[in-house]
Amino acid sequence: MMRGLRRALCALALGAGVYLFPQGGQAETSYTMLSFAQLEGWADDDHEAALGAFLQTCRDLNDPDWRALCALANEQDPKAARGFFQLFFRPVLIEDGAPALFTGYFEPELSGARRPSSRYRYPVYRQPPESRKISQWLTRRELLTSGVMEGRGLEIAWVDDPVELFFLQIQGSGRILLPDGSSIRVGYGGANGHEYRSIGTELVRRGIYNIHQVSAAVIKRWVRRNPLAGEDLLMHNPSYVFFREVSRIPASAGPLGAMNRSVTTLRSLAVDPRFTPLGAPVWLEKDGAKPMRRLMIAQDTGSAIKGAQRADVFFGSGDEAGIEAGKLRDPGRMVVLLPIQRAYALLPGDY
């Protein structure tokens, strides 16, 4: 009875639609309250920058507790941002038994055109209306080889590289740079309903690479060196992402995240919303070759982001951001900052 009540309180504490206890026999989620003194590097971060990112999306949070905090944040002197977070939030370490893993993502930039040509041959598609009516539509291979997409006006643009288009689908948003110097921004517009399969894992399974050798750059080079086998490798992933044209945000702003607001370079985090509520501040302690200690905001999600200690750091737009994002695969920990009453509601009754 108490366990069931505690679960109900936890779900209520983080808002409707957030599921904190995964199904299927996985380990039960644990919650540990920390002090700000236990957050390594907390005092050295730029909390003003984190407050700016928080304000990008907090107005979209519907729960009364979050709305009240957003109103206070709007009135806050940015120079006192650290005090704001310490006064109104408590750090909660949420764990599900799986080790922490942090990777990176970015907004790709592809070369393309509004019309097809001998160079621009690979279409960026909108989602067909019939695919929205069923949970699982055609696989990637069926979709691209059956002719079902042709002659229907579903093309947003055509690009010159099928490998970059494949990785655009993994990132979920990007820019298509046109020959006249203008660009088209595209965002996630739907999917065919099939589970994502990693082509990097498939290269390891085939014995082509060891796991520590695989990266986005390595995969791209291999596919381009082996065009026929490379095309077949891309088809190994049955998932297919469709796009929509995004024209309402300025070129200087970041792409839209899961909250339909622009994400911020090195301040926005993609998380699993079953554990981390979208819009919440998250303290990141990423280890590895380039340690990162900073306050991020959970403003995005991703199909590969599964688990309480799993997140993607947004690195910005373009090739350089892509290189940096592709290098990231590090351990560490992330700590969610929750409104005080919500934080205490998650703790065991004898805390």
Backbone torsions as a table, in degrees:
resi	resn	phi	psi	omega
1	MET	NA	-48.3	-179.2
2	MET	-64.5	-39.3	179.4
3	ARG	-63.6	-42.9	178.3
4	GLY	-63.5	-40.2	178.6
5	LEU	-64.4	-41.6	-179.9
6	ARG	-62.4	-40.8	178.5
7	ARG	-63.5	-41.5	179.3
8	ALA	-63.3	-41.6	178.5
9	LEU	-64.5	-38.5	179.3
10	CYS	-63.9	-45.6	179.4
11	ALA	-62.6	-41.6	179.0
12	LEU	-64.9	-38.5	-175.2
13	ALA	-64.1	-28.8	-178.6
14	LEU	-103.2	4.1	171.9
15	GLY	99.7	159.9	-178.3
16	ALA	-63.1	141.5	174.8
17	GLY	87.0	-1.1	179.1
18	VAL	-104.2	120.0	-176.1
19	TYR	-105.8	115.4	-172.5
20	LEU	-95.0	-12.2	-178.1
21	PHE	-121.3	98.9	-178.5
22	PRO	-58.3	148.6	178.9
23	GLN	-87.6	173.1	173.0
24	GLY	91.4	21.0	173.0
25	GLY	82.0	13.3	179.0
26	GLN	-73.8	165.3	-179.0
27	ALA	-60.6	144.5	178.8
28	GLU	-68.8	144.9	-178.8
29	THR	-71.8	139.4	177.1
30	SER	-116.3	152.3	-177.2
31	TYR	-130.6	130.4	179.4
32	THR	-129.7	121.0	176.5
33	MET	-76.8	132.3	176.8
34	LEU	-116.7	165.7	170.8
35	SER	-97.4	161.3	178.0
36	PHE	-65.4	-26.3	177.3
37	ALA	-66.2	-20.9	179.6
38	GLN	-86.7	-2.4	177.7
39	LEU	-90.7	109.2	-174.0
40	GLU	-63.9	121.3	178.5
41	GLY	84.6	5.2	-175.9
42	TRP	-53.9	-47.0	-174.8
43	ALA	-67.0	-19.0	-175.1
44	ASP	-94.2	-4.9	-175.4
45	ASP	-78.9	164.6	175.1
46	ASP	-90.7	86.0	-176.7
47	HIS	-68.8	-24.9	176.7
48	GLU	-62.9	-40.7	177.7
49	ALA	-65.5	-39.3	178.3
50	ALA	-65.8	-38.4	178.0
51	LEU	-62.5	-40.2	177.4
52	GLY	-60.7	-41.5	177.7
53	ALA	-67.5	-38.9	178.3
54	PHE	-60.6	-40.9	-179.1
55	LEU	-67.3	-20.1	178.6
56	GLN	-62.6	-32.1	-172.5
57	THR	-126.9	-10.9	-173.7
58	CYS	-65.2	-27.0	-179.9
59	ARG	-68.0	-13.9	179.8
60	ASP	-92.4	-2.6	179.3
61	LEU	-81.9	129.4	-171.4
62	ASN	-89.8	-22.9	-175.5
63	ASP	-67.9	141.1	-177.6
64	PRO	-56.2	-40.0	179.9
65	ASP	-61.7	-45.2	-179.7
66	TRP	-68.6	-38.2	179.3
67	ARG	-62.9	-40.5	178.7
68	ALA	-63.4	-42.7	179.0
69	LEU	-65.9	-36.0	178.9
70	CYS	-65.9	-40.6	177.6
71	ALA	-61.4	-42.0	177.2
72	LEU	-65.2	-38.7	179.7
73	ALA	-63.6	-37.8	179.1
74	ASN	-65.3	-27.8	-180.0
75	GLU	-91.4	-5.6	-172.0
76	GLN	-74.0	137.8	168.8
77	ASP	-67.9	117.6	-176.6
78	PRO	-53.6	-30.6	-178.9
79	LYS	-69.5	-15.6	178.6
80	ALA	-105.8	24.4	-174.7
81	ALA	-61.5	-38.2	-179.9
82	ARG	-59.9	-44.2	178.2
83	GLY	-63.4	-35.4	177.8
84	PHE	-61.1	-49.1	-179.4
85	PHE	-64.7	-39.5	-178.6
86	GLN	-70.2	-30.9	-176.7
87	LEU	-78.2	-37.9	-169.6
88	PHE	-109.2	-2.8	-178.5
89	PHE	-127.9	162.0	170.8
90	ARG	-131.8	137.7	-179.7
91	PRO	-76.6	129.6	179.3
92	VAL	-126.8	121.6	175.3
93	LEU	-85.5	116.6	-179.2
94	ILE	-107.3	124.3	-176.6
95	GLU	-132.5	147.9	178.4
96	ASP	-125.8	15.5	177.9
97	GLY	93.2	-14.1	-179.9
98	ALA	-92.1	146.1	179.6
99	PRO	-66.5	152.2	178.7
100	ALA	-69.8	143.3	175.1
101	LEU	-146.2	126.1	179.2
102	PHE	-120.9	127.8	177.0
103	THR	-124.8	-178.8	-177.5
104	GLY	-125.5	157.1	172.2
105	TYR	-140.6	167.8	-174.0
106	PHE	-154.5	174.7	175.5
107	GLU	-100.7	109.3	-178.7
108	PRO	-70.9	156.7	173.2
109	GLU	-122.5	120.3	-177.6
110	LEU	-113.8	153.3	173.3
111	SER	-89.6	131.2	-177.0
112	GLY	-159.1	-173.5	-179.1
113	ALA	-152.5	161.6	178.5
114	ARG	-74.1	-22.9	-179.1
115	ARG	-124.1	150.1	179.6
116	PRO	-73.5	155.3	176.9
117	SER	-155.3	-176.9	179.0
118	SER	-63.4	-26.4	178.0
119	ARG	-88.8	-46.3	-175.3
120	TYR	-97.1	94.5	-170.0
121	ARG	-118.1	-5.3	-171.0
122	TYR	-113.4	112.3	-172.8
123	PRO	-77.3	144.6	170.7
124	VAL	-101.3	114.6	-168.1
125	TYR	-99.1	145.6	160.8
126	ARG	-78.1	165.2	-179.5
127	GLN	-81.2	129.4	175.9
128	PRO	-65.6	141.1	-176.4
129	PRO	-60.1	-34.7	-176.6
130	GLU	-68.3	-25.6	-178.6
131	SER	-74.0	-17.4	179.4
132	ARG	-76.4	-15.8	-172.7
133	LYS	-90.1	-8.7	-179.5
134	ILE	-129.9	152.9	-175.0
135	SER	-73.8	-28.7	-178.6
136	GLN	-138.8	114.5	-177.0
137	TRP	-99.7	-154.6	-178.4
138	LEU	-65.1	151.0	174.6
139	THR	-73.3	168.9	176.7
140	ARG	-53.9	-47.5	-178.0
141	ARG	-62.0	-46.0	-179.1
142	GLU	-64.4	-40.9	-177.2
143	LEU	-64.6	-40.0	-174.8
144	LEU	-89.0	-13.7	-176.3
145	THR	-115.0	-10.0	-175.4
146	SER	-89.5	-14.1	-176.7
147	GLY	83.3	5.7	-175.3
148	VAL	-66.4	-21.9	-177.2
149	MET	-93.2	-11.3	-169.8
150	GLU	-81.3	146.1	173.3
151	GLY	70.1	22.9	-176.0
152	ARG	-117.0	1.0	-179.7
153	GLY	70.1	26.7	-178.3
154	LEU	-88.4	-3.9	-176.0
155	GLU	-79.4	128.2	172.0
156	ILE	-83.2	-41.5	-179.9
157	ALA	-164.5	174.2	174.0
158	TRP	-122.1	139.9	179.7
159	VAL	-117.4	171.2	-171.9
160	ASP	-100.9	2.4	-173.7
161	ASP	-144.3	112.3	-179.4
162	PRO	-67.4	-26.5	179.7
163	VAL	-70.6	-44.4	177.3
164	GLU	-64.1	-35.2	177.2
165	LEU	-64.4	-40.4	177.1
166	PHE	-59.5	-45.0	-178.8
167	PHE	-74.6	-25.8	171.1
168	LEU	-60.4	-38.9	178.9
169	GLN	-67.1	-34.5	177.5
170	ILE	-67.2	-41.7	-179.7
171	GLN	-72.4	-34.1	175.9
172	GLY	91.4	-8.7	177.1
173	SER	-160.7	161.4	179.7
174	GLY	177.7	-176.4	177.9
175	ARG	-121.1	140.7	174.7
176	ILE	-109.8	114.7	-177.4
177	LEU	-86.1	122.2	-175.3
178	LEU	-92.2	158.3	-177.4
179	PRO	-58.8	-27.5	-178.9
180	ASP	-84.5	5.3	178.3
181	GLY	94.9	-12.3	176.2
182	SER	-82.7	179.0	-179.2
183	SER	-146.9	159.7	173.9
184	ILE	-116.0	129.2	175.6
185	ARG	-99.2	131.9	179.2
186	VAL	-121.5	147.0	177.9
187	GLY	-129.9	169.6	-179.3
188	TYR	-56.4	129.6	-178.6
189	GLY	-123.8	5.9	-178.8
190	GLY	134.1	177.5	-178.7
191	ALA	-151.0	169.8	-176.8
192	ASN	-86.6	-1.8	173.4
193	GLY	90.3	0.6	178.6
194	HIS	-90.4	147.4	179.0
195	GLU	-67.4	141.9	177.1
196	TYR	-68.7	134.7	172.9
197	ARG	-117.9	130.7	-177.3
198	SER	-74.3	124.3	176.4
199	ILE	-78.8	-21.9	173.7
200	GLY	-66.1	-44.2	176.3
201	THR	-61.8	-36.8	179.2
202	GLU	-66.7	-38.5	176.4
203	LEU	-62.3	-37.5	177.1
204	VAL	-68.1	-42.9	-179.7
205	ARG	-61.0	-35.6	179.9
206	ARG	-78.3	-5.0	178.7
207	GLY	81.5	14.8	-178.5
208	ILE	-79.7	-38.4	178.5
209	TYR	-136.1	160.1	167.0
210	ASN	-88.0	159.3	-173.1
211	ILE	-58.7	-37.0	-176.9
212	HIS	-73.4	-11.8	-179.1
213	GLN	-90.2	-15.7	-170.3
214	VAL	-82.7	130.3	172.5
215	SER	-149.4	172.2	178.6
216	ALA	-59.6	-42.4	-178.7
217	ALA	-64.7	-40.7	179.1
218	VAL	-64.5	-43.5	179.3
219	ILE	-62.0	-45.6	-179.4
220	LYS	-59.9	-44.3	-179.4
221	ARG	-64.0	-40.9	-178.3
222	TRP	-66.2	-43.9	-179.6
223	VAL	-62.5	-39.6	-178.7
224	ARG	-72.4	-31.6	177.2
225	ARG	-74.7	-23.9	-176.5
226	ASN	-127.4	73.9	-169.6
227	PRO	-58.9	-41.5	-178.5
228	LEU	-73.0	-50.8	177.2
229	ALA	-64.7	-32.3	179.2
230	GLY	-66.7	-41.1	177.4
231	GLU	-62.7	-41.1	178.2
232	ASP	-65.6	-36.9	178.3
233	LEU	-62.1	-43.9	179.2
234	LEU	-61.1	-34.3	179.2
235	MET	-70.4	-14.6	177.7
236	HIS	-60.1	-29.3	177.3
237	ASN	-88.5	107.9	-176.4
238	PRO	-74.5	-15.7	-178.8
239	SER	-70.4	141.5	178.6
240	TYR	-138.1	130.2	-177.5
241	VAL	-105.4	134.0	175.1
242	PHE	-101.5	162.1	-174.7
243	PHE	-125.4	167.1	170.8
244	ARG	-133.6	150.7	178.8
245	GLU	-79.0	131.5	-178.8
246	VAL	-112.7	110.1	-174.4
247	SER	-116.7	-6.0	-171.6
248	ARG	-90.6	-5.2	179.7
249	ILE	-107.5	143.4	-178.3
250	PRO	-66.8	155.9	-178.2
251	ALA	-61.9	-27.2	-177.5
252	SER	-76.8	-17.3	-178.4
253	ALA	-86.5	160.9	178.8
254	GLY	-75.0	168.8	178.1
255	PRO	-66.9	165.0	179.4
256	LEU	-76.3	135.3	174.7
257	GLY	-94.9	-165.7	-176.7
258	ALA	-66.5	-18.4	178.5
259	MET	-92.2	7.9	178.2
260	ASN	64.2	29.0	173.9
261	ARG	-128.0	157.0	-179.1
262	SER	-65.3	135.9	175.1
263	VAL	-87.8	160.5	-172.1
264	THR	-115.7	131.8	-179.5
265	THR	-55.5	125.6	176.2
266	LEU	59.8	18.0	172.1
267	ARG	-129.3	-13.9	-180.0
268	SER	-103.0	142.5	-175.6
269	LEU	-128.3	136.8	170.9
270	ALA	-93.6	129.5	-172.9
271	VAL	-132.6	174.2	171.6
272	ASP	-92.0	109.4	-174.2
273	PRO	-69.3	-7.0	172.3
274	ARG	-65.7	-24.8	-176.8
275	PHE	-114.6	-39.7	-175.4
276	THR	-115.1	117.4	-178.8
277	PRO	-66.9	135.2	177.0
278	LEU	-61.6	135.5	-178.1
279	GLY	98.7	-13.2	-177.1
280	ALA	-77.9	144.6	170.1
281	PRO	-69.2	143.8	-178.8
282	VAL	-135.3	123.5	176.0
283	TRP	-84.4	122.1	-176.6
284	LEU	-106.3	126.2	171.6
285	GLU	-119.3	87.3	-178.8
286	LYS	-94.5	128.1	177.8
287	ASP	-92.9	-158.4	179.9
288	GLY	99.7	-166.1	-175.4
289	ALA	-62.5	-35.2	178.8
290	LYS	-123.7	85.3	-177.8
291	PRO	-58.4	147.5	179.9
292	MET	-132.6	126.4	176.3
293	ARG	-128.6	103.3	-177.6
294	ARG	-161.5	158.5	178.7
295	LEU	-88.3	119.2	-179.4
296	MET	-109.8	171.6	174.4
297	ILE	-123.7	130.8	179.6
298	ALA	-75.5	98.7	-173.5
299	GLN	-125.8	7.0	-176.7
300	ASP	-150.9	168.1	176.3
301	THR	-134.1	176.9	177.5
302	GLY	-163.2	150.2	-176.7
303	SER	-64.4	-25.6	-179.9
304	ALA	-94.7	0.2	-177.3
305	ILE	-94.2	96.3	-176.2
306	LYS	-131.4	116.9	175.4
307	GLY	130.1	158.6	-176.7
308	ALA	-69.5	-28.9	-178.4
309	GLN	-116.3	39.7	-179.2
310	ARG	-124.1	129.3	-178.6
311	ALA	-156.6	157.8	176.0
312	ASP	-116.9	129.8	177.4
313	VAL	-92.7	130.6	178.3
314	PHE	-83.3	124.1	-174.7
315	PHE	-101.9	-3.6	179.9
316	GLY	109.7	-158.4	-173.9
317	SER	-115.8	150.3	172.1
318	GLY	95.1	179.0	-172.8
319	ASP	-63.5	-42.1	-177.6
320	GLU	-64.0	-41.9	176.4
321	ALA	-63.0	-37.5	178.9
322	GLY	-64.2	-38.9	178.9
323	ILE	-63.7	-46.3	-179.3
324	GLU	-65.6	-42.7	179.6
325	ALA	-63.5	-38.3	-177.7
326	GLY	-67.9	-21.4	-180.0
327	LYS	-79.9	-18.8	-168.8
328	LEU	-82.9	120.8	172.1
329	ARG	-161.5	79.6	-166.9
330	ASP	-128.3	156.0	174.0
331	PRO	-86.5	-174.9	178.6
332	GLY	145.9	-141.8	173.6
333	ARG	-158.1	156.6	174.4
334	MET	-127.9	142.0	-175.9
335	VAL	-126.8	124.6	-176.6
336	VAL	-87.1	133.2	174.1
337	LEU	-93.3	118.4	-177.3
338	LEU	-117.8	150.5	171.8
339	PRO	-51.1	144.8	-168.1
340	ILE	-54.2	-49.8	-177.6
341	GLN	-63.7	-36.3	179.5
342	ARG	-68.0	-39.3	179.2
343	ALA	-61.3	-45.7	-179.2
344	TYR	-69.1	-30.2	179.1
345	ALA	-65.2	-23.8	-178.3
346	LEU	-83.0	-13.9	-172.0
347	LEU	-85.1	156.8	176.4
348	PRO	-57.1	153.5	-174.6
349	GLY	-62.0	-24.7	-178.4
350	ASP	-96.6	15.4	-177.9
351	TYR	-65.8	NA	NA
